[in-house]
Amino acid sequence: MRQSEVPVIDISGFASANPAARRAVTDRIGQAARDIGFLTIAGTGVPDETIAAAVRESRRFFALNLADKLAAERPQAGHIRGYCGIGKEALAQLEQDRVPPDLKELFDVGPFDLPADDPYYAPAQAGDSFAPNVWPAAAPALRPAMSAYFRAMEQLSLTLARIFAVALDLEPDYFEDKLARHISILRANYYPKQDHAPEARQLRAGGHTDYTAFTILWQEQVAGGGLQIRDHRGEWADVPALPGTFVVNIGDSLARWTNDTWLSTMHRVVNPPPEIAASCDRLSLVYFCQPNYDAVIECIPTCHGPGRPARYPPIANGAFLAMKFAEQQTAA
């Protein structure tokens, strides 16, 4: 399998007082978003220990016995918080591809420390968008580690939103009010060792596009590879895990926002080769950046004009997310 052409971009120059340095970053980001929908970013300023703690405590959680993990299980399918076991999700179903469920476990965290007296966050108005997080009693260190990582991703996503806005010839703060009360999700994905062969067409995560605005991924470097993207030739290519970087991909809602000027690209997580599958597990940390539930996803001003009409009707982000999430659930 060949390596993908996902560019590595140091985004630290966006904080420079030098306009040329800032423009160099936004130009490269914009080109990657148009050409492939994926990029690898360096120079983020996210502390190494914040990442290490989230990885360490996530691994400790997934190493618990099943009963302890199930004690932190999702209360219901639409409540995207807590533990979800193997066989409960099939990402390829987002593409209407009926395949066996994904070979992974996951743990989800949403926004926290929310105002108790603001009706915007209440279920009557927000549905499950701000559902309470579910924390495992048997892994008490997971909560502070994941909370710190969530906060770091919030800050990084705001930086990226400003870069994206400038890359789209918008004011830098164009997306800020649309992310002010975001419904983003942090997910720890755990891909266990495989003690028997997968079913036909069964992967660690089936081919899909993300229904986010954008996704920020930390991936573990392990034998046998993992993340792949489908390029413009329809071929699958590896996205390497590089120290000190995150992989960022454009999601369906931002592609829709940009009138498909930016690409939401199909990707998957493949199984290790059979000779190492029994000894190779893998962890990733995924921050799905989701705008406010009432943010309207509609063609932005710089992405339509004479001879280039808007392709999609406006839709509230919460409604868009609910539609997409329902498609990927497998039968209990």
HELIX and SHEET records of a PDB file:
HELIX    1   1 ILE A   11  ALA A   15  5                                   5    
HELIX    2   2 PRO A   19  ASP A   35  1                                  17    
HELIX    3   3 ASP A   48  PHE A   62  1                                  15    
HELIX    4   4 LEU A   66  LEU A   70  1                                   5    
HELIX    5   5 LEU A   91  GLU A   95  5                                   5    
HELIX    6   6 PRO A  119  TYR A  121  5                                   3    
HELIX    7   7 PRO A  123  ALA A  126  1                                   4    
HELIX    8   8 LEU A  142  ALA A  167  1                                  26    
HELIX    9   9 GLU A  176  LEU A  179  1                                   4    
HELIX   10  10 ASP A  252  TRP A  257  1                                   6    
HELIX   11  11 PRO A  274  ALA A  277  1                                   4    
HELIX   12  12 PRO A  301  CYS A  303  5                                   3    
HELIX   13  13 ASN A  317  GLU A  327  1                                  11    
SHEET    1   A 8 VAL A   8  ASP A  10  0                                        
SHEET    2   A 8 PHE A  38  ALA A  42  1                                        
SHEET    3   A 8 PHE A 246  ILE A 250 -1                                        
SHEET    4   A 8 PHE A 214  GLN A 219 -1                                        
SHEET    5   A 8 ARG A 282  CYS A 289 -1                                        
SHEET    6   A 8 ILE A 185  TYR A 191 -1                                        
SHEET    7   A 8 GLU A 105  VAL A 109 -1                                        
SHEET    8   A 8 GLY A  82  CYS A  84 -1                                        
SHEET    1   B 4 ALA A 205  HIS A 208  0                                        
SHEET    2   B 4 HIS A 267  VAL A 269 -1                                        
SHEET    3   B 4 LEU A 227  ARG A 230 -1                                        
SHEET    4   B 4 TRP A 236  ASP A 238 -1                                        
SHEET    1   C 2 VAL A 296  ILE A 297  0                                        
SHEET    2   C 2 ILE A 315  ALA A 316 -1                                        
END                                                                             
